[in-house]
Amino acid sequence: MLAKRLLLGAVLLISLFFGPWWLTVIIGLFGLIYFKNYYEVAVAALLFDLIYGSASASPWLPLPFFLSSVVLLLIVSPLRYRLWY
């Protein structure tokens, strides 16, 4: 299980730098659903916002991908528990 998680984290990081944004989102959602407490998606979203984000695009909502990934992590964790157990 740890090897799968590390492999998916590496794929998520590679897709962050070389893939389109929607591919990174799909891989992150898969990780959120498949693994328990997949915090790597929040780190990847923070990196995405810091590298590709623009502060002038949305001054009232800084780091939109990071904030949405944290919200998804908080929502998916209880739902995942109810679906799998």
C-alpha positions in Angstrom: 0.0 0.0 0.0 2.9 2.4 0.8 4.5 1.7 -2.6 1.2 2.5 -4.4 0.9 5.8 -2.4 4.5 6.8 -3.1 4.0 5.9 -6.8 0.8 8.0 -7.0 2.6 10.9 -5.2 5.4 10.8 -7.8 2.9 10.7 -10.6 1.0 13.6 -9.1 4.2 15.6 -8.8 5.3 14.8 -12.4 1.8 15.7 -13.7 2.0 19.0 -11.7 5.1 20.1 -13.7 4.5 18.5 -17.1 0.8 17.8 -17.4 -2.3 19.9 -17.8 -4.0 21.2 -14.7 -7.0 19.0 -15.2 -4.9 15.8 -15.2 -3.3 16.8 -11.9 -6.8 17.4 -10.5 -8.1 14.0 -11.6 -5.0 12.2 -10.2 -5.5 14.1 -6.9 -9.2 13.2 -6.7 -8.3 9.6 -7.3 -5.7 9.7 -4.5 -8.3 11.3 -2.1 -10.8 8.6 -2.8 -8.4 5.6 -2.8 -6.1 6.5 0.1 -7.0 7.5 3.6 -5.8 11.0 4.5 -4.0 11.7 1.2 -2.3 14.9 2.3 -0.1 14.9 -0.7 -2.9 16.5 -2.8 -2.8 19.6 -0.5 1.0 19.9 -0.9 0.7 19.5 -4.7 -2.1 22.1 -4.8 0.0 24.5 -2.8 3.0 24.0 -5.1 0.6 24.5 -8.1 -0.6 27.8 -6.7 2.9 29.0 -5.8 4.3 28.1 -9.2 1.5 28.9 -11.6 -0.9 31.1 -9.6 -1.2 34.8 -10.0 -1.9 37.0 -7.0 -3.4 39.7 -9.2 -6.0 37.3 -10.7 -7.9 36.9 -7.5 -6.9 39.3 -4.6 -9.8 38.1 -2.4 -9.0 34.4 -2.7 -5.3 33.7 -2.6 -4.2 30.1 -3.4 -7.5 28.8 -4.8 -6.3 25.3 -5.6 -4.8 24.8 -2.2 -7.9 26.0 -0.3 -10.2 23.9 -2.5 -8.0 20.8 -2.0 -8.1 21.3 1.8 -11.9 21.6 1.7 -12.1 18.5 -0.5 -9.9 16.6 1.9 -12.1 17.5 4.8 -15.3 16.5 2.9 -14.0 13.3 1.3 -12.5 11.8 4.5 -15.8 11.2 6.3 -17.6 10.3 3.0 -14.9 7.8 2.2 -15.3 6.2 5.6 -19.0 5.8 5.1 -18.7 4.4 1.6 -16.0 1.8 2.3 -16.9 0.7 5.9 
